[in-house]
Amino acid sequence: MFDQLKRSVRNTLFTRRLHSDDRNNAPLFLLPAPRYQSGGVEAEPFEERTINRMIKTLKESTERVVPTVQRLFPRLRNLSLNSLRFLQSIRFNLSIVIKPADKNLGLTILDREWYNNECARQLNDSATYRSITHTECLQLNRTAASQIIRLTNTAAKADVITRKEANFIQFGTDNPNRCASLYLIPKIHKKPLTGRPIVASHSTVTTQASKWIDIILQPLLSSVSPVLRDSSQLVRRIEQSKIDRNHRTFQLLSADVTSLYPSIPIDNGIRAVNAFIEERSSSLPPLKRKLVIDLLSTVLKFNTFNCDHTAVIRENNEWRCDPSRLSYFLQLKGTAMGTACAVVFANIFMYQCFDLPLHRLFGMQIQFYGRFIDDIFTLLWTGGSPGRKNALSLTRQPRQPPLQSSKSITDAMNSLHPSIKLTVNVSNHSVEFLDLNLTFGERWVKSGKLDISVHQKAMNAFLYVPHRSYHTTASKQSFIRAELIRFIRNSSSLLSFLLVRKRFFYRLRNRGYSDRFLRPIFESLDYSMRSKFLTPRKQSNSDSNRLNTIRPLICKLPLNPTIAFTPFRSIIHSSISSFDNVIARDPIVAYIRPLNLRSMLCRASVVSSSPSVRPSVRLTDPPAGSTSSNSQPRGASLTSTLTRSQL
């Protein structure tokens, strides 16, 4: 804890000194402190003395409050010792794989043999992945790093980007040995059970280039009308629209693109992005457009990763890890779910290759259209007399072609691009889209607006933070208020809001929240405030203003009774008064989320993510102090039960 606090102060001082001479750069491109110093970059001698004095005072204050904490909180553990041993034993149990379920449906325990077979099934797709050797992986990473350095240095010399932008993009290219890891998260809501491939691309040579591309392209994408940021944007559009339903019939359509990210042809996707940028040529100068396309090509065509499905093998009824058998792959098609620019790349591809052609074909027959990445919602005019022109149409139609049936439109949607295949649901009454139920209800009959209500998945276990969990009271109040605001915004009628509000209240009561705690929060939010919650929130300060203000010191501390009883804020405040020209006077105390089951048990790979590191240790044996297979703690037999239920 104290080492982390020291690192925060050091890095705040370092970052402020690093950027003190250039206040015109956007804070999006501020360089992080060097990673090779785990304790942060060492400060000036007088600053180090002040920091050490502050840490010493904090340690002494903490030691003084420990007896009080032990008296007031005799039981600081929320798990028994046997439970902790059991969790540690299954973490190192290679016969199972613990992963979060898709759609945020909780943790799953999977059979290792099924997991390995599913990885092999997906990676054996020769059109999408190519198996490479460890040496080839390193060579491809070095080539990608050299290309990124060459492109950004040339752009910086030509003043296409600033020197600090170039440094931002090049950050991490000096370590081409790091390789991303692929893992699967199970789609337990699908039958049969399959896995969604995720590539953990957070520390590779292309990570920063991918972030930069996302930063540049997101503002261009935000002006495109059919692309939705979230469900609240769709709700606002529905509230602002009014469909002329006089003597006309309509149908609701929702669709989902099958495996969008790994299905996009790379060259086709790059051409789509290039065309998208050229149509908005005023936003980006030609040389910067070329840099975006060149870096995007590098990120997509040098997407290397490893997978541990061949490294964890079964011999003589025992699972063991052999790091020398780790597999390496190059992705030939699509983009990795896990790289920063994946979402904006997929959105632009869908807009150019699906949204625009669809509207050219059917024009006014598509009365309302919205898409959230690979989820599509459409209101179709399928019969009756012509009405007024749809204000949300993307293309100008001189005359309305003959009406097509919903089946014809569905078939056309699946034929617009060979890589875009849809699962379509057409209804005469209601459809589910994101977290919304969209219905032809009373409001549709009266005013031509769709009825909206909150959609909650059948598999949702509603595992809200228990009341006894050691979170701050403000944190518990905040998530309850946020849910209530979402319910108000996403309910077009008072009745639908009251129904979901009532269910939410009793679900919280089942999680240990008292009536006395909940009632003031529930009574503070009324359905009459819906118009306020539908109004988009305005940005307070510009990026340049945020950069020009003195950088605050953010102290990241674990939340526990000892911290709560120690006057950290006042001690830090008095200690850093000598840094007034560098750090803001009032430090910000941010509480770190403590370990939960997901962070304790889930790993992207059981083998080191660096291809240059080949550990020879066997991972079949549990760590020292944990129980063996012959003396499992109570509850260990639950593993096989959960495995069978998930599979």
C-alpha positions as CSV (number, residue, x, y, z in Angstrom):
1,M,0.0,0.0,0.0
2,F,2.7,2.5,1.0
3,D,4.9,1.5,-2.0
4,Q,1.9,2.2,-4.3
5,L,1.3,5.6,-2.7
6,K,5.0,6.5,-3.1
7,R,4.8,5.5,-6.8
8,S,1.7,7.7,-7.3
9,V,3.5,10.8,-5.9
10,R,6.7,10.1,-7.8
11,N,4.8,9.6,-11.1
12,T,2.7,12.7,-10.6
13,L,5.9,14.8,-10.2
14,F,7.5,13.1,-13.1
15,T,4.6,13.5,-15.5
16,R,4.1,17.2,-14.6
17,R,7.8,17.9,-15.2
18,L,7.8,16.0,-18.4
19,H,4.9,18.0,-19.9
20,S,5.5,21.4,-18.2
21,D,7.1,22.9,-21.4
22,D,4.2,22.0,-23.7
23,R,0.7,22.8,-22.7
24,N,-0.8,22.6,-26.2
25,N,-0.9,18.9,-26.5
26,A,-4.1,17.0,-25.8
27,P,-3.9,15.0,-22.5
28,L,-4.9,11.9,-24.5
29,F,-1.3,11.7,-25.6
30,L,0.4,12.1,-22.2
31,L,3.1,9.5,-21.8
32,P,2.8,7.1,-18.9
33,A,5.8,6.8,-16.6
34,P,8.4,4.3,-17.6
35,R,7.4,0.7,-16.8
36,Y,10.8,-0.6,-15.9
37,Q,10.8,1.2,-12.5
38,S,8.2,-0.6,-10.4
39,G,8.5,2.1,-7.7
40,G,8.0,5.0,-10.1
41,V,10.6,7.4,-11.4
42,E,12.8,8.7,-8.6
43,A,12.1,12.3,-7.7
44,E,14.5,15.1,-6.9
45,P,16.5,14.6,-3.6
46,F,14.4,17.2,-1.5
47,E,11.2,15.7,-2.9
48,E,12.3,12.2,-2.0
49,R,13.0,13.3,1.6
50,T,9.5,14.8,1.8
51,I,7.9,11.7,0.4
52,N,9.8,9.4,2.8
53,R,8.8,11.6,5.7
54,M,5.2,11.4,4.6
55,I,5.3,7.6,4.3
56,K,6.9,7.3,7.8
57,T,4.2,9.4,9.3
58,L,1.5,7.4,7.7
59,K,3.0,4.1,8.9
60,E,3.1,5.4,12.4
61,S,-0.5,6.6,12.3
62,T,-1.6,3.3,10.9
63,E,0.1,1.3,13.6
64,R,-1.6,3.5,16.2
65,V,-5.1,2.7,14.9
66,V,-4.6,-1.1,14.5
67,P,-5.6,-1.9,18.2
68,T,-8.8,0.1,17.7
69,V,-9.6,-1.6,14.4
70,Q,-9.0,-5.1,15.9
71,R,-11.3,-4.2,18.8
72,L,-14.1,-2.9,16.7
73,F,-13.8,-5.4,13.9
74,P,-12.7,-8.7,15.5
75,R,-13.4,-10.6,12.2
76,L,-11.8,-8.9,9.2
77,R,-12.0,-11.9,6.9
78,N,-15.1,-12.5,4.8
79,L,-13.9,-15.9,3.8
80,S,-12.8,-18.8,6.0
81,L,-9.2,-20.2,5.8
82,N,-10.6,-23.4,4.2
83,S,-12.4,-21.4,1.6
84,L,-9.3,-19.4,0.7
85,R,-7.3,-22.6,0.4
86,F,-10.0,-24.1,-1.8
87,L,-10.0,-21.1,-4.1
88,Q,-6.2,-21.2,-4.4
89,S,-6.3,-24.9,-5.2
90,I,-8.7,-24.5,-8.0
91,R,-6.8,-21.6,-9.4
92,F,-3.8,-23.9,-9.9
93,N,-5.9,-26.9,-11.0
94,L,-5.1,-27.5,-14.7
95,S,-8.0,-29.9,-15.2
96,I,-10.5,-26.9,-15.2
97,V,-10.5,-23.5,-16.7
98,I,-12.2,-20.6,-14.9
99,K,-13.4,-17.7,-17.2
100,P,-16.1,-15.0,-17.0
101,A,-19.1,-15.8,-19.1
102,D,-20.1,-13.8,-22.1
103,K,-22.7,-11.0,-21.6
104,N,-21.4,-10.5,-18.0
105,L,-23.3,-13.5,-16.7
106,G,-20.9,-14.5,-13.9
107,L,-17.9,-16.9,-13.5
108,T,-17.9,-20.3,-15.1
109,I,-15.9,-23.4,-14.4
110,L,-15.1,-25.3,-17.6
111,D,-13.7,-28.7,-18.3
112,R,-10.1,-28.3,-19.6
113,E,-10.6,-30.9,-22.3
114,W,-13.7,-29.1,-23.7
115,Y,-11.8,-25.8,-23.5
116,N,-8.8,-27.1,-25.4
117,N,-11.0,-28.7,-28.1
118,E,-13.0,-25.5,-28.6
119,C,-9.7,-23.4,-28.9
120,A,-8.4,-25.9,-31.5
121,R,-11.7,-25.9,-33.4
122,Q,-11.6,-22.1,-33.8
123,L,-7.9,-21.8,-34.4
124,N,-8.0,-24.6,-37.1
125,D,-9.9,-22.2,-39.3
126,S,-7.1,-21.7,-41.9
127,A,-9.0,-18.7,-43.5
128,T,-8.8,-16.7,-40.3
129,Y,-5.6,-17.9,-38.5
130,R,-2.2,-19.2,-39.5
131,S,0.0,-21.2,-37.2
132,I,3.5,-19.8,-36.9
133,T,6.6,-20.6,-34.9
134,H,8.0,-18.8,-31.9
135,T,10.8,-17.4,-34.1
136,E,8.3,-16.2,-36.7
137,C,6.2,-14.5,-34.0
138,L,9.2,-12.5,-32.7
139,Q,10.2,-11.6,-36.3
140,L,6.7,-10.3,-37.1
141,N,6.7,-8.3,-33.8
142,R,10.0,-6.7,-34.7
143,T,8.8,-5.9,-38.2
144,A,5.7,-4.2,-36.8
145,A,7.7,-2.2,-34.3
146,S,10.1,-1.0,-37.0
147,Q,7.2,0.0,-39.3
148,I,5.5,1.9,-36.5
149,I,8.7,3.8,-35.6
150,R,9.5,4.6,-39.3
151,L,6.0,5.8,-40.0
152,T,5.7,8.0,-36.9
153,N,9.2,9.5,-37.2
154,T,8.5,10.5,-40.8
155,A,5.1,12.0,-39.8
156,A,6.6,13.9,-37.0
157,K,9.4,15.4,-39.2
158,A,6.6,16.5,-41.7
159,D,4.6,18.0,-38.8
160,V,1.7,15.7,-39.5
161,I,1.7,14.8,-35.8
162,T,3.6,16.2,-32.9
163,R,6.7,14.7,-31.4
164,K,4.8,13.7,-28.3
165,E,2.1,12.0,-30.4
166,A,4.9,10.0,-32.1
167,N,6.4,9.1,-28.7
168,F,2.9,8.0,-27.5
169,I,2.5,5.7,-30.5
170,Q,6.0,4.3,-30.2
171,F,5.7,3.5,-26.5
172,G,6.3,-0.2,-26.1
173,T,7.9,-0.8,-29.5
174,D,11.2,-1.4,-27.7
175,N,9.9,-4.7,-26.3
176,P,8.9,-6.9,-29.3
177,N,9.2,-10.0,-27.1
178,R,5.8,-9.4,-25.6
179,C,3.0,-11.3,-27.3
180,A,-0.8,-11.2,-26.8
181,S,-2.6,-14.2,-25.4
182,L,-5.9,-15.6,-26.8
183,Y,-8.5,-17.0,-24.5
184,L,-12.2,-18.0,-24.8
185,I,-15.1,-16.8,-22.7
186,P,-18.1,-19.2,-22.9
187,K,-21.4,-18.1,-24.4
188,I,-23.6,-19.9,-21.9
189,H,-26.7,-18.2,-23.3
190,K,-26.1,-20.0,-26.6
191,K,-26.9,-23.6,-27.6
192,P,-24.7,-25.5,-28.2
193,L,-22.1,-23.9,-25.9
194,T,-19.3,-22.1,-27.8
195,G,-16.5,-19.7,-26.9
196,R,-15.9,-16.1,-27.8
197,P,-12.2,-15.5,-28.7
198,I,-10.6,-12.6,-26.8
199,V,-7.0,-11.5,-27.5
200,A,-5.4,-9.7,-24.6
201,S,-3.5,-7.0,-26.6
202,H,-2.8,-4.6,-23.7
203,S,1.0,-4.6,-23.8
204,T,2.1,-5.4,-27.4
205,V,4.1,-3.4,-29.9
206,T,0.9,-2.3,-31.7
207,T,-1.1,-1.4,-28.5
208,Q,-0.3,2.4,-28.5
209,A,-0.8,2.6,-32.3
210,S,-4.2,1.0,-31.9
211,K,-5.1,3.5,-29.2
212,W,-4.1,6.4,-31.4
213,I,-6.2,5.2,-34.3
214,D,-9.2,4.9,-32.0
215,I,-8.6,8.4,-30.7
216,I,-8.5,9.9,-34.2
217,L,-11.4,8.0,-35.7
218,Q,-13.9,8.1,-32.9
219,P,-14.8,11.8,-33.4
220,L,-15.5,11.1,-37.1
221,L,-17.8,8.1,-36.2
222,S,-19.7,10.1,-33.6
223,S,-21.4,12.2,-36.3
224,V,-22.8,9.1,-38.2
225,S,-26.5,8.9,-37.4
226,P,-27.2,5.1,-37.5
227,V,-24.3,4.2,-35.2
228,L,-25.4,4.1,-31.6
229,R,-23.1,4.8,-28.6
230,D,-25.5,3.1,-26.2
231,S,-29.2,2.4,-25.6
232,S,-29.8,5.8,-24.1
233,Q,-29.0,7.4,-27.5
234,L,-31.6,5.1,-29.1
235,V,-34.2,6.1,-26.5
236,R,-33.6,9.8,-27.2
237,R,-34.0,9.2,-31.0
238,I,-37.2,7.3,-30.5
239,E,-38.6,10.1,-28.3
240,Q,-37.7,12.7,-31.0
241,S,-39.2,10.7,-33.8
242,K,-42.9,10.4,-34.9
243,I,-43.9,7.9,-37.5
244,D,-46.8,8.6,-39.9
245,R,-48.8,5.3,-39.4
246,N,-51.9,6.4,-41.3
247,H,-53.2,3.4,-43.4
248,R,-49.8,1.8,-43.2
249,T,-48.5,-1.5,-41.6
250,F,-45.2,-1.9,-39.9
251,Q,-42.9,-4.6,-38.6
252,L,-40.1,-4.6,-36.0
253,L,-36.8,-6.2,-36.9
254,S,-33.8,-7.0,-34.7
255,A,-30.7,-8.7,-36.0
256,D,-27.3,-9.8,-34.8
257,V,-24.2,-10.2,-37.0
258,T,-22.6,-13.6,-36.5
259,S,-18.9,-13.4,-35.4
260,L,-18.4,-9.9,-36.8
261,Y,-14.8,-9.2,-35.5
262,P,-13.0,-12.2,-36.9
263,S,-15.1,-12.1,-40.2
264,I,-14.0,-8.8,-41.6
265,P,-11.6,-9.2,-44.5
266,I,-8.6,-7.0,-43.6
267,D,-8.0,-5.4,-47.0
268,N,-11.7,-4.8,-47.5
269,G,-12.0,-3.2,-44.0
270,I,-9.0,-1.0,-44.7
271,R,-10.6,0.2,-47.9
272,A,-13.8,0.9,-46.1
273,V,-12.0,3.0,-43.5
274,N,-10.1,4.9,-46.2
275,A,-13.4,5.7,-48.1
276,F,-15.0,6.8,-44.8
277,I,-12.2,9.2,-44.0
278,E,-12.0,10.6,-47.6
279,E,-15.7,11.5,-47.4
280,R,-14.8,13.6,-44.4
281,S,-11.6,15.0,-45.9
282,S,-12.1,18.3,-44.1
283,S,-11.6,16.6,-40.7
284,L,-8.1,15.1,-41.5
285,P,-5.4,16.4,-43.8
286,P,-4.2,14.0,-46.6
287,L,-0.9,13.1,-44.9
288,K,-2.6,12.3,-41.6
289,R,-5.2,10.2,-43.4
290,K,-2.4,8.2,-44.9
291,L,-0.7,7.7,-41.5
292,V,-4.0,6.4,-40.1
293,I,-4.4,3.9,-42.9
294,D,-0.7,2.8,-42.7
295,L,-0.8,2.3,-38.9
296,L,-4.2,0.5,-39.1
297,S,-2.8,-1.8,-41.7
298,T,0.2,-2.6,-39.4
299,V,-2.1,-3.2,-36.4
300,L,-4.3,-5.6,-38.4
301,K,-1.8,-7.5,-40.4
302,F,0.7,-8.1,-37.5
303,N,-1.8,-9.4,-35.0
304,T,0.2,-12.2,-33.5
305,F,-0.8,-14.1,-30.3
306,N,-0.3,-17.3,-28.4
307,C,-2.7,-19.8,-27.0
308,D,-2.1,-22.3,-24.2
309,H,-4.5,-25.0,-25.4
310,T,-1.5,-27.1,-26.7
311,A,0.7,-26.3,-23.7
312,V,-1.7,-27.8,-21.1
313,I,-1.7,-31.6,-21.9
314,R,-3.0,-34.7,-20.2
315,E,-0.6,-37.6,-19.6
316,N,-1.3,-40.6,-17.4
317,N,-4.6,-39.1,-16.2
318,E,-2.7,-36.0,-15.0
319,W,-2.8,-32.6,-16.4
320,R,0.5,-30.7,-16.7
321,C,1.8,-27.6,-18.4
322,D,4.6,-27.8,-20.9
323,P,5.5,-24.2,-22.0
324,S,7.6,-25.4,-24.9
325,R,4.4,-26.6,-26.6
326,L,2.8,-23.1,-26.5
327,S,1.2,-22.3,-29.9
328,Y,1.6,-19.1,-31.8
329,F,-0.7,-17.7,-34.5
330,L,-1.1,-14.8,-37.0
331,Q,-4.6,-13.6,-37.6
332,L,-5.3,-13.4,-41.4
333,K,-8.8,-12.1,-41.3
334,G,-10.7,-9.7,-39.1
335,T,-9.5,-7.9,-36.0
336,A,-8.8,-9.1,-32.5
337,M,-11.4,-8.5,-29.8
338,G,-9.1,-6.8,-27.3
339,T,-7.2,-4.3,-29.4
340,A,-8.3,-0.6,-28.9
341,C,-9.3,0.2,-32.5
342,A,-11.4,-3.0,-33.0
343,V,-14.8,-1.3,-32.2
344,V,-14.3,1.7,-34.4
345,F,-12.9,-0.4,-37.2
346,A,-15.9,-2.8,-37.1
347,N,-18.3,0.1,-36.9
348,I,-16.9,1.9,-40.0
349,F,-16.8,-1.4,-41.9
350,M,-20.5,-2.0,-41.1
351,Y,-21.4,1.5,-42.0
352,Q,-19.7,1.5,-45.4
353,C,-20.5,-2.1,-46.4
354,F,-23.9,-2.7,-44.7
355,D,-25.7,0.5,-43.5
356,L,-25.3,2.5,-46.7
357,P,-26.1,-0.3,-49.2
358,L,-29.1,-1.3,-47.2
359,H,-30.6,2.2,-47.3
360,R,-29.8,2.5,-51.0
361,L,-31.9,-0.6,-51.6
362,F,-34.9,0.0,-49.5
363,G,-34.9,3.8,-48.9
364,M,-38.1,5.0,-47.1
365,Q,-39.2,1.5,-46.4
366,I,-36.7,1.6,-43.5
367,Q,-38.6,4.1,-41.3
368,F,-36.2,3.9,-38.3
369,Y,-32.7,2.4,-38.1
370,G,-30.1,2.0,-35.4
371,R,-27.0,-0.2,-34.9
372,F,-24.8,-0.8,-31.9
373,I,-21.7,-2.5,-33.4
374,D,-23.2,-5.9,-34.5
375,D,-26.7,-5.4,-33.1
376,I,-29.3,-3.9,-35.5
377,F,-32.7,-2.5,-34.9
378,T,-35.1,-1.5,-37.8
379,L,-38.7,-0.3,-38.1
380,L,-40.0,-1.6,-41.5
381,W,-42.9,-0.2,-43.5
382,T,-44.3,-3.3,-45.1
383,G,-47.7,-2.2,-46.5
384,G,-50.2,0.5,-47.1
385,S,-50.2,4.0,-48.7
386,P,-47.0,6.1,-48.9
387,G,-46.3,8.5,-46.0
388,R,-44.0,11.3,-45.5
389,K,-40.2,11.0,-46.0
390,N,-38.3,9.4,-43.1
391,A,-36.2,12.0,-41.5
392,L,-33.6,9.4,-40.4
393,S,-33.0,8.0,-43.9
394,L,-29.3,8.0,-44.9
395,T,-29.9,8.4,-48.6
396,R,-32.1,10.6,-50.8
397,Q,-34.6,8.6,-52.8
398,P,-36.3,10.3,-55.8
399,R,-39.2,7.9,-55.8
400,Q,-40.3,5.0,-53.5
401,P,-39.7,1.6,-55.1
402,P,-42.3,-1.2,-54.6
403,L,-42.6,-2.4,-51.0
404,Q,-40.7,-5.6,-50.1
405,S,-41.8,-8.2,-47.6
406,S,-39.8,-8.6,-44.4
407,K,-38.4,-11.9,-45.7
408,S,-37.1,-10.2,-48.9
409,I,-35.4,-7.5,-46.7
410,T,-33.9,-10.2,-44.5
411,D,-32.6,-12.1,-47.5
412,A,-31.2,-8.9,-48.9
413,M,-29.5,-8.0,-45.6
414,N,-27.7,-11.4,-45.7
415,S,-26.6,-10.9,-49.3
416,L,-25.2,-7.3,-49.0
417,H,-21.7,-8.6,-48.1
418,P,-20.3,-12.1,-48.1
419,S,-18.7,-11.7,-44.7
420,I,-21.8,-10.3,-43.0
421,K,-24.3,-13.0,-41.9
422,L,-27.2,-12.1,-39.7
423,T,-29.5,-13.9,-37.2
424,V,-32.8,-12.0,-37.7
425,N,-35.9,-11.7,-35.7
426,V,-39.0,-10.1,-37.2
427,S,-42.1,-9.3,-35.2
428,N,-45.5,-7.7,-35.5
429,H,-45.6,-6.8,-31.8
430,S,-42.2,-6.4,-30.0
431,V,-38.5,-7.1,-30.2
432,E,-35.6,-7.1,-27.7
433,F,-32.7,-4.8,-28.5
434,L,-29.8,-4.3,-26.1
435,D,-31.4,-3.6,-22.7
436,L,-34.7,-2.5,-24.2
437,N,-38.1,-4.0,-25.1
438,L,-39.5,-2.1,-28.1
439,T,-43.2,-2.6,-28.7
440,F,-46.2,-1.5,-30.7
441,G,-48.2,-0.5,-27.7
442,E,-50.7,2.2,-26.6
443,R,-48.3,5.0,-27.3
444,W,-47.8,3.7,-30.9
445,V,-51.5,3.8,-31.5
446,K,-51.9,7.3,-30.0
447,S,-48.8,9.2,-31.2
448,G,-46.8,7.0,-33.6
449,K,-44.0,6.4,-31.1
450,L,-42.7,3.0,-30.0
451,D,-43.3,1.9,-26.4
452,I,-40.1,1.3,-24.5
453,S,-39.5,-0.8,-21.4
454,V,-36.5,-2.3,-19.6
455,H,-35.3,-5.7,-20.9
456,Q,-33.6,-8.0,-18.4
457,K,-32.1,-11.3,-19.6
458,A,-33.6,-14.5,-18.3
459,M,-30.1,-15.7,-17.2
460,N,-29.4,-12.6,-15.2
461,A,-28.8,-13.6,-11.6
462,F,-29.0,-10.0,-10.3
463,L,-25.9,-10.4,-8.1
464,Y,-25.7,-6.8,-6.9
465,V,-23.1,-5.8,-4.3
466,P,-24.3,-7.3,-1.0
467,H,-25.0,-4.8,1.7
468,R,-22.5,-6.4,4.1
469,S,-19.7,-6.0,1.5
470,Y,-17.0,-3.5,2.7
471,H,-17.8,-0.8,0.0
472,T,-18.3,2.8,0.9
473,T,-21.9,3.8,1.6
474,A,-21.6,6.3,-1.3
475,S,-20.6,3.5,-3.7
476,K,-23.7,1.5,-2.7
477,Q,-26.0,4.5,-3.0
478,S,-24.5,5.4,-6.4
479,F,-25.1,2.1,-8.1
480,I,-28.7,2.0,-6.9
481,R,-29.3,5.6,-8.1
482,A,-27.7,4.8,-11.5
483,E,-29.9,1.8,-12.0
484,L,-33.1,3.8,-11.0
485,I,-32.1,6.5,-13.5
486,R,-31.6,3.9,-16.2
487,F,-35.0,2.4,-15.4
488,I,-36.7,5.9,-15.6
489,R,-35.0,6.8,-18.9
490,N,-35.7,3.4,-20.5
491,S,-39.4,3.3,-19.6
492,S,-41.8,5.2,-21.8
493,S,-44.7,4.6,-19.3
494,L,-45.1,5.1,-15.6
495,L,-46.5,1.6,-15.2
496,S,-43.5,-0.2,-16.8
497,F,-41.2,1.9,-14.6
498,L,-43.1,1.0,-11.4
499,L,-43.0,-2.7,-12.3
500,V,-39.2,-2.9,-12.8
501,R,-38.6,-0.5,-9.8
502,K,-40.6,-2.9,-7.6
503,R,-38.6,-5.9,-8.7
504,F,-35.3,-4.0,-8.2
505,F,-36.3,-3.1,-4.6
506,Y,-37.0,-6.7,-3.6
507,R,-33.9,-8.0,-5.3
508,L,-31.9,-5.5,-3.2
509,R,-33.7,-6.6,-0.1
510,N,-32.6,-10.2,-0.9
511,R,-29.0,-8.9,-1.1
512,G,-29.2,-7.7,2.5
513,Y,-30.2,-4.0,2.0
514,S,-32.6,-2.7,4.7
515,D,-35.8,-0.9,4.0
516,R,-34.4,2.0,5.9
517,F,-31.4,2.3,3.6
518,L,-33.3,1.9,0.4
519,R,-36.4,4.1,0.8
520,P,-34.6,7.5,0.9
521,I,-32.8,6.6,-2.4
522,F,-35.9,5.3,-4.1
523,E,-38.0,8.3,-3.0
524,S,-35.4,10.8,-4.2
525,L,-36.0,9.8,-7.9
526,D,-39.3,10.2,-9.5
527,Y,-40.6,9.3,-13.0
528,S,-41.4,13.0,-13.5
529,M,-37.7,13.6,-13.9
530,R,-37.5,11.5,-17.1
531,S,-37.1,14.5,-19.4
532,K,-34.0,15.6,-17.3
533,F,-32.4,12.2,-17.6
534,L,-33.1,12.1,-21.4
535,T,-31.0,15.2,-21.9
536,P,-27.4,14.4,-22.8
537,R,-24.9,15.5,-20.2
538,K,-22.7,18.4,-21.3
539,Q,-18.9,18.2,-21.0
540,S,-17.6,20.5,-18.2
541,N,-14.0,21.4,-19.1
542,S,-12.2,21.2,-22.4
543,D,-9.1,18.9,-22.7
544,S,-6.8,22.0,-22.9
545,N,-8.2,23.4,-19.7
546,R,-7.7,20.2,-17.9
547,L,-4.0,20.1,-19.0
548,N,-3.3,23.7,-18.0
549,T,-4.6,23.1,-14.4
550,I,-2.1,21.9,-11.8
551,R,-2.1,18.1,-11.9
552,P,-3.8,16.7,-8.8
553,L,-2.3,13.9,-6.7
554,I,-4.5,10.9,-6.8
555,C,-3.8,8.6,-3.9
556,K,-4.9,5.0,-4.6
557,L,-5.6,3.2,-1.3
558,P,-7.3,-0.1,-0.5
559,L,-10.6,0.3,1.4
560,N,-10.4,-1.4,4.8
561,P,-11.1,-0.4,8.4
562,T,-7.5,0.5,9.0
563,I,-7.5,3.0,6.2
564,A,-10.9,4.4,7.3
565,F,-9.6,5.2,10.8
566,T,-6.3,6.8,9.7
567,P,-6.2,10.5,8.8
568,F,-4.6,9.9,5.4
569,R,-5.9,13.0,3.7
570,S,-4.7,15.5,6.3
571,I,-1.3,13.9,6.6
572,I,-0.8,13.9,2.8
573,H,-2.1,17.4,2.6
574,S,0.4,18.8,5.1
575,S,3.3,16.8,3.6
576,I,2.9,17.9,0.0
577,S,2.6,21.6,0.7
578,S,6.1,22.1,-0.6
579,F,5.0,20.8,-4.0
580,D,2.4,23.6,-4.6
581,N,3.9,24.5,-8.0
582,V,3.6,20.9,-9.2
583,I,0.7,19.2,-7.3
584,A,-2.7,20.6,-6.4
585,R,-3.1,21.4,-2.7
586,D,-6.1,19.0,-2.2
587,P,-5.2,15.3,-2.9
588,I,-7.8,13.0,-4.3
589,V,-8.2,9.8,-2.4
590,A,-9.4,7.0,-4.7
591,Y,-10.2,3.6,-3.2
592,I,-8.9,0.6,-5.1
593,R,-11.3,-2.2,-5.7
594,P,-10.2,-5.2,-3.5
595,L,-9.7,-8.6,-5.0
596,N,-12.8,-10.4,-6.1
597,L,-13.3,-13.9,-7.4
598,R,-12.7,-12.9,-11.0
599,S,-9.4,-11.2,-10.3
600,M,-8.3,-14.1,-8.1
601,L,-9.2,-17.0,-10.4
602,C,-9.2,-15.8,-14.0
603,R,-6.0,-15.7,-16.1
604,A,-5.6,-15.1,-19.8
605,S,-3.0,-17.9,-20.0
606,V,-1.4,-20.3,-17.6
607,V,1.9,-19.7,-19.4
608,S,3.8,-16.4,-19.3
609,S,2.6,-14.0,-22.0
610,S,6.1,-13.2,-23.1
611,P,7.4,-15.6,-25.9
612,S,11.0,-15.0,-24.8
613,V,10.2,-16.5,-21.3
614,R,9.8,-20.2,-21.2
615,P,9.3,-21.3,-17.6
616,S,10.0,-25.0,-16.9
617,V,7.9,-25.2,-13.7
618,R,5.0,-27.6,-13.6
619,L,1.7,-26.0,-12.7
620,T,-0.2,-29.1,-11.7
621,D,0.9,-28.9,-8.1
622,P,-1.0,-26.4,-5.9
623,P,1.0,-23.8,-4.1
624,A,2.5,-24.4,-0.7
625,G,-0.1,-24.4,2.1
626,S,-3.0,-25.4,-0.1
627,T,-4.8,-28.7,0.2
628,S,-3.9,-31.8,-1.9
629,S,-6.4,-33.8,-3.9
630,N,-6.7,-36.4,-1.1
631,S,-7.7,-33.8,1.5
632,Q,-9.9,-31.3,-0.2
633,P,-11.7,-28.8,2.0
634,R,-15.5,-28.9,2.3
635,G,-17.0,-27.6,-1.0
636,A,-14.2,-28.8,-3.3
637,S,-16.5,-31.4,-4.9
638,L,-18.5,-28.4,-6.2
639,T,-16.0,-28.1,-9.1
640,S,-17.3,-31.0,-11.0
641,T,-20.9,-30.1,-10.4
642,L,-20.4,-26.6,-11.8
643,T,-18.5,-27.9,-14.7
644,R,-21.3,-30.3,-15.7
645,S,-23.9,-27.6,-15.3
646,Q,-22.1,-25.1,-17.5
647,L,-21.4,-27.7,-20.2
